[in-house]
Amino acid sequence: MAGGSDAAETLSCARCSNPASLQCPKCVELKLPREGAAFCTQDCFKASWSSHKSVHLKAKLSSLGTDGAGGQNSDLASEGWLYCSRKGQSRTPKLPPFNWTGSLRPYPISVKRNVPAHIDKPDWANDGVPKVELNSDWQHRVEIKTPDQIERMRETCRIAREVLDAAARMIRPGVTTDEIDRVVHEATVAAGAYPSPLNYHFFPKSCCTSVNEVICHGIPDARKLEDGDIINVDVTVYYKGVHGDLNETYFVGNVDEASRKLVQCTYECLDKAISIVKPGVRFRDVGEVINRHASMSGLSVVKSYCGHGIGELFHCAPNIPHYGRNKAVGVMKAGQTFTIEPMINAGVWRDQMWPDGWTAVTADGKRSAQFEHTLLVTETGVEVLTARLPSSPDVFPWLNK
């Protein structure tokens, strides 16, 4: 059998499909296939770079954890990709030993992203320690926001919503959670805001990405999303001295029916909880509504994490438990702002903490979903400050019924 000549091979541009003769130099260095690495012009190459460069990382990760000599990890480490440890205060080149509850594993994380000097920052941005928040009287009393604070929160929450929507548009198989974090970071900074999670108690990234059995506080890393995953993206931004916080759980490709029902039920739990918010309602009643709806679907409600007050502080009073028979104190009053963010599990409600000190996972390895909004109690009811916009991506089938 006669072999074909390389000189006769015709390649197509990875961006526009025109005949191509230019090759990505990094792909050549990594000895990647020429198909998908060819471009017809420098302009096409530059326009594709933000998405194309992900293939370089994917190539390096293709044998992650299978290289007995540690060469793959060493290569990543040389570029600053290391595993997170000690709640973000340390990095390590090796996956720490742990009795993992499910199939998910942490991957190395990239270096900390920079925030331009002109952007107003919270007091933990430099040293990782929130000082005003920890010592504030608003940890013990629920603040009634002024009209000025409320207007600033509306503006900030609008930015947070737009940032989350940008992240949602990125979600598909093959995208890493680090890439999602990059989009969140860049969109936040472009709006003149600071990504509140970044360096908060040393959290190393600009958003939380919680996949499958991760309940909350998942750290964006080098793992590629896979067909059938579910992923929660939690965004908070700091702008004009106040925070806006929300999250949503999304489907990655073709997701099984049980996971679809879990995510929809979690969305409904938040929706039903918001429907009771108005002056005079007890904070503890939120958990009763959520617990009732989740239980009817055979699901459980996480008890270790709750909703919280928000404004000039990222977290403050009141605490809003999402489970039934809780002992939350106080009633809602006009001018209060807080989050409701139920975490609903397919199995048991109990959680465990990964060695990184942040990632909370289900104790039985089954899946978990979450939704969150920042809310303002009004004289007659509630305003959802982080509500979906007409431009928000159409990703939840039940909203079209």
Disulfide bonds with the S-S distance in Angstrom:
none
